[in-house]
């Protein structure tokens, strides 16, 4: 079995060492980085299966690191930060982070969330579905090549956004609640006050909107989301 490589970005040496010890004890390989600039350097040279990221970093900030990574990479990014307000959480999710764990954190929760993210990412990377190509009007999603085009233009999505779009396109007439989307894509129980699904849908719409002026995802008020009529 391949060992998963995790980049741990935390400027506090004690916390960084603790996180690496937790992860290595579970069988993962860790690369510590103590600034955003160092993390960007490692991420540019090597492929990582997941990034654990603090926000308040010397050099490149955590937010800037996420923005840079999401231009070219899809691996899960879990933010661990003392900046745990709703606005901070929503902001990093909009930038492209996959999960947010407030500090101080519970060791077991960190490990569980890492495992959950890697499990979903492996399913995404494996491009399950036997190479099926989904189409909806001028929108095309190819599970085999893990690509999306809208109006003939390429659309770069994160793993989460790809999974959400695939779910909606597989059942274009069905309205999915936020709970159904969260449970299918994240594989975890949904909490009603969680803004995660809304943020990812918003990001998805924004990216599709830059490729085409058509509306692809429709909000069904009071219920959830579905594909817009072709």
Secondary structure as GFF3:
##gff-version 3
##sequence-region A 1 230
A	DSSP	beta_strand	5	9	.	.	.	ID=ss1
A	DSSP	alpha_helix	13	25	.	.	.	ID=ss2
A	DSSP	beta_strand	29	33	.	.	.	ID=ss3
A	DSSP	alpha_helix	36	45	.	.	.	ID=ss4
A	DSSP	beta_strand	50	53	.	.	.	ID=ss5
A	DSSP	alpha_helix	62	69	.	.	.	ID=ss6
A	DSSP	beta_strand	76	81	.	.	.	ID=ss7
A	DSSP	alpha_helix	86	95	.	.	.	ID=ss8
A	DSSP	beta_strand	99	102	.	.	.	ID=ss9
A	DSSP	alpha_helix	107	125	.	.	.	ID=ss10
A	DSSP	beta_strand	133	136	.	.	.	ID=ss11
A	DSSP	beta_strand	139	142	.	.	.	ID=ss12
A	DSSP	beta_strand	147	150	.	.	.	ID=ss13
A	DSSP	beta_strand	153	155	.	.	.	ID=ss14
A	DSSP	alpha_helix	159	170	.	.	.	ID=ss15
A	DSSP	beta_strand	176	177	.	.	.	ID=ss16
A	DSSP	alpha_helix	178	185	.	.	.	ID=ss17
A	DSSP	alpha_helix	196	211	.	.	.	ID=ss18
A	DSSP	beta_strand	217	220	.	.	.	ID=ss19
A	DSSP	beta_strand	224	227	.	.	.	ID=ss20
###
